Amino acid sequence: MGQIIPIVRSAFTQSADMAVYPNPSNGQFILTTPSLSDDATLEVYSTDGRLVYQQIIPSNTTETSIDLQHPASGLYQVRLIAGEEVQMTKLVVQ
């Protein structure tokens, strides 16, 4: 008997990573993502772990404008969650 190999379907249809620009930013930035086969959730966290921004990113989206609306200066973690996959990057706000 042959071995059963599970098929894993990625929510990211391309292997490219997400990116944010400009970085450093004033709190307004563009999120570029690989083409998504499913809706994803964007989350932005401050260095103390507080969720400061959340948005649903529709499938097939490759660019999204984000405005954190008066963020404190500092380092933020940007997470994109699609299915069980998570991509992360850092954002500096000046």
C-alpha positions as CSV (number, residue, x, y, z in Angstrom):
1,M,0.0,0.0,0.0
2,G,1.1,3.5,-0.8
3,Q,1.6,6.2,1.8
4,I,-1.1,8.8,2.1
5,I,0.2,12.3,1.7
6,P,-2.1,15.1,2.8
7,I,-2.6,17.9,0.4
8,V,-2.0,21.3,2.0
9,R,-3.7,24.2,0.3
10,S,-2.0,27.5,0.9
11,A,-4.2,30.6,1.4
12,F,-1.3,32.6,-0.3
13,T,-1.4,31.8,-4.0
14,Q,2.1,33.1,-4.5
15,S,5.2,32.5,-2.3
16,A,6.1,36.2,-2.1
17,D,6.1,37.8,1.3
18,M,4.0,40.8,2.3
19,A,5.7,44.2,2.7
20,V,4.9,47.6,4.0
21,Y,6.0,51.0,2.6
22,P,7.0,53.6,3.2
23,N,8.8,52.3,6.2
24,P,9.5,54.3,8.4
25,S,6.0,55.8,8.1
26,N,3.9,58.4,9.8
27,G,1.1,55.8,10.4
28,Q,-0.1,55.8,6.8
29,F,1.3,53.0,4.7
30,I,0.6,50.6,1.9
31,L,0.5,46.8,2.6
32,T,1.4,44.7,-0.4
33,T,0.5,41.0,-0.2
34,P,0.9,38.0,-2.3
35,S,-2.4,37.3,-4.1
36,L,-4.7,35.7,-1.5
37,S,-7.0,32.8,-2.3
38,D,-9.0,33.5,0.8
39,D,-9.9,36.5,2.9
40,A,-7.2,37.4,5.4
41,T,-7.0,39.4,8.6
42,L,-4.5,42.2,9.0
43,E,-3.4,43.0,12.6
44,V,-1.1,45.7,13.9
45,Y,0.4,45.4,17.4
46,S,2.3,47.9,19.4
47,T,5.6,46.8,21.2
48,D,3.6,46.2,24.4
49,G,1.4,43.7,22.6
50,R,-1.7,45.8,22.2
51,L,-3.8,45.3,19.1
52,V,-3.9,48.8,17.6
53,Y,-5.5,48.1,14.2
54,Q,-7.4,45.2,12.6
55,Q,-8.9,44.9,9.1
56,I,-10.2,42.1,6.8
57,I,-8.2,41.9,3.6
58,P,-10.4,40.4,0.8
59,S,-9.1,37.6,-1.3
60,N,-7.3,38.5,-4.6
61,T,-6.1,41.8,-3.0
62,T,-2.5,42.7,-3.5
63,E,-2.3,46.3,-2.2
64,T,-4.2,47.9,0.7
65,S,-3.9,51.5,2.1
66,I,-3.7,51.6,5.9
67,D,-4.1,54.6,8.2
68,L,-3.3,53.9,11.9
69,Q,-4.9,57.3,12.8
70,H,-2.5,59.1,15.3
71,P,-0.2,56.3,16.3
72,A,2.5,56.8,18.9
73,S,6.1,56.8,17.5
74,G,7.8,53.4,17.7
75,L,8.0,49.9,16.4
76,Y,4.9,47.9,15.4
77,Q,4.4,44.4,14.3
78,V,2.2,43.8,11.3
79,R,0.6,40.4,10.9
80,L,-1.3,39.0,8.0
81,I,-3.3,35.9,8.9
82,A,-4.8,33.8,6.1
83,G,-6.2,30.4,7.1
84,E,-3.6,28.8,9.4
85,E,-0.7,30.8,7.8
86,V,0.8,34.0,9.3
87,Q,3.2,36.4,7.7
88,M,4.8,39.1,9.8
89,T,6.9,42.2,9.3
90,K,7.8,45.2,11.3
91,L,6.8,48.9,10.8
92,V,8.5,51.9,12.2
93,V,6.3,54.9,12.9
94,Q,8.1,58.3,13.3
